[in-house]
């Protein structure tokens, strides 16, 4: 399962910049991860200052 971004997201974009497969984009409320593209590498979680991306 792909990572998901919680409502803790502050929309800073650090996760999107860190994603090697460009699976993260800005959504209506906060950044979102496309589950069909996510490779579950954890790069987004490592860069997030508020730990919004969560492992499945």
C-alpha positions as CSV (number, residue, x, y, z in Angstrom):
1,X,0.0,0.0,0.0
2,X,1.1,3.5,-0.7
3,X,2.0,6.1,1.8
4,X,-0.8,8.6,2.8
5,X,-0.5,12.2,3.9
6,X,-2.4,13.0,7.1
7,X,-4.3,16.2,7.9
8,X,-1.2,17.3,9.8
9,X,0.3,18.4,6.5
10,X,1.3,22.1,6.4
11,X,1.6,22.2,2.6
12,X,5.3,23.1,2.6
13,X,6.1,20.9,-0.4
14,X,9.1,19.2,1.1
15,X,7.6,15.8,0.5
16,X,6.9,16.5,-3.2
17,X,10.4,17.7,-3.8
18,X,11.8,14.5,-2.1
19,X,9.6,12.0,-4.1
20,X,11.7,10.2,-6.7
21,X,8.7,9.2,-8.8
22,X,6.7,12.4,-8.6
23,X,3.8,10.7,-6.9
24,X,2.9,13.7,-4.7
25,X,1.0,16.7,-5.8
26,X,-0.8,19.6,-4.2
27,X,-4.4,18.8,-3.4
28,X,-7.4,20.9,-2.3
29,X,-6.7,20.6,1.4
30,X,-3.0,19.5,1.5
31,X,-0.5,17.5,-0.5
32,X,-1.7,14.1,-1.7
33,X,0.1,10.9,-2.8
34,X,-1.1,9.0,-5.9
35,X,-1.2,5.4,-4.8
36,X,-0.8,4.1,-8.3
37,X,2.6,5.8,-8.6
38,X,4.0,5.6,-5.0
39,X,6.8,3.0,-4.6
40,X,6.7,3.1,-0.8
41,X,10.3,4.3,-0.5
42,X,9.7,6.6,2.5
43,X,11.6,9.6,1.1
44,X,8.6,11.8,1.7
45,X,8.3,10.8,5.3
46,X,12.0,11.4,5.9
47,X,11.8,15.0,4.6
48,X,8.5,16.1,6.2
49,X,8.9,18.5,9.2
50,X,5.6,17.5,10.7
51,X,5.6,13.7,9.9
52,X,2.4,13.9,7.8
53,X,3.2,11.1,5.4
54,X,2.4,7.8,7.0
55,X,3.3,4.2,6.0
56,X,0.5,1.9,5.2
